[in-house]
Amino acid sequence: MATQKNRGATKADAKTDKPASKAVTTAKTQDKKDQLPATIDMSAHSGAGLENTDRDSFAIPFLAIMQKGSPQVDKDSDSYIKGVEVGDLLLTTSGEVFKDEDGVNLIFCGYRRVFLRWAPLDEGGGFKGELAVEDVARQRAEGKIVEEEGKLFADNGDIIKDTRVHYILVMREDAPPVPAVLSMSSTQIKKSKMLLTQIQSYVATDSKGKGFTPPSFGHIFHAETVAESNDKGAWRGWKFSRAGFVEDPQVFNAAREFNETVRGEGVRVNYEASGLNDAAAPLDDDDAI
C-alpha cells in the first residue's frame, strides 16, 4: 500500500475529516420541479437538443466569495439571491450556495495565470479582454502598461489585473461534482501561491517504494472564507486546507478528464458574464467596502 508524506506539512494537513460539502440550493434552481415525471422516459432521449453546441455555447460557473458589495447580497439589486450572506460561496450559473460556516470541498484540476483588462468604473466598467503574461511584459517594456501604487494600468486608464485562474471540481453532498472556475487576484494571489506550493511539495510513495508527486486532481481541499482587512477596508478571503486524497474512481476520472480539457482544447471563461459585479471586475479586496 502506498504511503505518503508532505515536505511542506502544515497544521491544515491534519484536518483530514472534513464534513461533506453542503450546498444550499436556492428556490430558483431546485424544488419539486426537479423530479422526473414517472409517465415519461426522458432517458431514451439523453442529450437531445444539444447536438449543434460547442465549447463556446456554455458558461462555466465561477465559485465566488460573497462580499459586502456583491449584488447577490444587496436586496435592491436585480441579482439579489434570498438567503445569500457575506462570506458564503456561490456557484454563479446554478445559484448553489455553500454557507460560510460549512465551506466546500474542491479538487484542483488545472491552473493558468492571466492578466484581465477592465474598464474603470467611472467609464462604465466592463471586461475588455485577457492578456497573456508575455504580452503584459512586452507592453510594460514599451510603456503601454504602467505601474502606479502597486497596480497596473493601460495607457488609456484601463485596469490590468494579475489573476490566478484555478479550474476546479466542486464537490456536492447529494450530486455529482461540477466543473467551475476559481479566480484570485490582489492579496489573494498569495493564497494561490501557497496552495500550489503545498500541492507541488506533497510526496507520496508507490508500491515499489518510489516517491512521486501526485496530480493536483488527486487531492481534495476544503475551502472556506476568513475575514481580512487593511487600511483600505475589510473583505472575506480564501482559506484552503487539505482534506485527503480522492478515493472515488468516478470522481478521479472526472477530475482527470477536466484536466485534459484544460490542457488540450481549453475552457472558455466568460468573465463578463461571471455575474459577480454588474459594473466592473469581480469583487476582491481592492473593492472592499
N, C-alpha and C positions, 0 to 999 in steps of 0.2 A: 504494500500500500504506500502511495506517495506521501511524503511528509513535506512540511513547508515551514519557512521562517521568513521574517521580514527584516531586511537590513536596516530599514528606517522605521522601526517599530515605534508606535506612539500609544498613548493611553486609549485613543479612539479604537485601536485594533482589538482591544479587549472586549469591545461591545459586539459580541457575536450572536446575541439572542434578540435581535431587533424584532418587534412585532410586525406582522404583515401590514402592508400599507392599506389604509382605509380611505377610499375615495368617497366624498360626499357628492353625489351626482345631483345637479340642480334639476328643478322641475322641468327645465327646458329640454333635457336630454333623456330622461328615463322615468317611466311610470308604467302603468298597466299597458300603455300603447306599445311597449317593447316586447310584449308576449306574443309569440306567433299564433295565428288563428289555427285551431285544430282542424278546420274544414278545408284548408288549402295546403298542398305540399310545395312550399316555395323552394325546398332543397333541390327539386328537379330542374330549377332554373337558376342555379347558383351563378352569380356574377353577371347575369344577363342585363343588358342596358349599358354596360361599361366597355363594350367591345372597341370603341374608337378612341379610348382615352390613352394618354401617355403620362410620363412623369411630371409634365408641366400642367397637367389637368387637376392636380391635387395640392392641397395645402398641408404641409407637415405642421403639427401643432408645436407651439412653444410651451415649455414649462417655465412659468414666471412667478416671481415673488410679488405679492400684492403689497404695494407701498401706500403711504398716506395720499399720494397724488394719483394713484391708479384710478382710471374711470370706473373700473368694476366695483370699487368700494364707495363711489360717490352716488348717492341716491338721486341726484339731479342730472346724472349722465344717462344718455341712451344706452351706454354699455354696462350699466349697473346690473349686478347679479345678486339677488337676495341671498343673504347668509354668508357672503364672502367678507372676510375681515383682513385687516392689515396683518401681514406675516403668513397668511395662507398661501398655498401653492396652487396655481391654476393652469390646467391644460386649455389653451386658448380656443381650439376649434370645437372641442366637445363640451366645454363648460364644466368638466370634472374638477372638483376642488378637494385638495388634501389639506386638512386642517393643520394649523400651526403646531398644535400640541402633539399631533401624530407623525408628521413628516411623511416621507415616501421612500421606498426602496428603488434604486436605479441601477442600470447596467450601462457602462460607458462603452460605446461601440465604435466611436471614431472621433476625430478632432481636426479642426482647422483653425488657423489664425488668419483673420482678415481685418481690413480697415473699412468701416462703414461711413459713408458720406451722408450727412444730414443737413438740410437747410435750417438756418436759425429760426427760433420761434417767432421773432419779430417780423420774419418774412413769410410766415405761414407754416413753417416746419415742413416735414416730409422727407422720406427716404430718397436719396439721389444716386445711389449706386454703391457697388462693392469694389474695393481696391485690393490688389494683392500686395503682400509685404514688399516685394521688389519694386512695385510701381510707386509706393509711398517713398521708399528710399530714393528713387530716381527723382521724383518731384521735389523732395526736400533738397536734394543737391542742386536742382535747377531753380530753387526759390519759389516754386509754385505752391508748396506747402510749408508753413512756418510754425514754429512752436512758441506759444505765449503762455506763461504761467503754468507750464506743465501740460498744456493741451495743444492739439494740432488743429490748424485752420488752413483752408484753401485760400488762394489769393482773392477770392470773391467773398470770403467770410463764412463759407460752409464749414461745418464742424466735421472733423475726421476722427472717428473713434476706433482705437485699437480694441478689437473684440475677439475673445476666445470662444469659439463655437464648439460645443460638445454635442455629438449625436448619441442619443440615449434610448434605452427601452425603459419605460415607466411601468413598474410592477403594480398590479392591482389585485385586490383580495379575491374577487369573485369573477374575474375576467382576464382574458389574455393580455400580455404586456403590449403596450402601444409605443411605436416609434415617436420620438419627439426631438426637439432641439432645445438645448440649454445654453444661453449665451451670457458671457461675463465680460464686463468692461470696467474701467476705472479701478477703484480699490478692490474689486472682486477678482481682478487678474491674479493677484497673489494667491487666492483660493484655488484658481485653476492650476497654477504652477505647483502648489503643494499637493494637489490631487494627483497630477501627472507624475510627480516625483515619487509619491507613495506607490503608485501602480508600477512604475518602472523599477523601483528598488526591491519589490517583493520577489523573493526567490523560493521556488518550490523544488522538491527533489522527486524525480521519477522513480519507477520501479527498479531501475538499474543503478540508482544512486547518483544519477547525474543531475546537476542543478540546471534550472531553466527559469525564464521569466514568463509566467502565464499571460495569456492575452488579456487585454483590458476588459474584454467582454466575458472573461471567466470569473470576475469578481462582482459581488453585489455591494453597493454602498448605500447607506442610509443618509438621506438628505433632509435637513431641517433648516429653519431660519433663526438668526440671532440678531439682537438689537445692536446697532453700531452707530457711531456719531463722530463728527469732527466739528471744527468751528463754523462750518457751513450749514450744519443741520444734522438730522437723525434719519436713519433708514433701517431696513432689515437686510441682512446679508446672508450668504450661504454658509452652511456648516456640513461637512461630509465626514462620515465615519464608516470604516469598513465593517460590513456585516457578515462576510463569509464568502464562500465560493458558490457559483451557480451549480445546483445539483440536478435540476430537471433537464433531461436531454432535449426536450422540445424547446424549452426556453433558451438553452445554449445554442441550438441550431438557428433559432430566430435571431439571436444576437449576432451570430456569425454571418448570417445572410445579410443583415443590416450593415455590418462592417464591410462586406464585399460590395454592397451597393454604394456605400460612401466612397470607397477606394476606386470603384470602377466608373460607372456612369454618373455617379454623384447624386446628391439630393438637392433639389432646388428649394431654397429657403426664401420665402416671401416676407421680408422684414416689414414692408409697407403694410401688409395685411396681418401683422402679428397681433394687432388689437390691444397692444399694451399701452399705447398712448395715442390719442386721436390726433395730436398736433405735431409730434416730433419723435425723437428717438425713444426706444424703450427705456422706461424709468430705471435709473440706478441712483447711487449716492450723489452724483452730480446734480440730480434734480430733486434732492431731498427737500422736504418741507418741514 
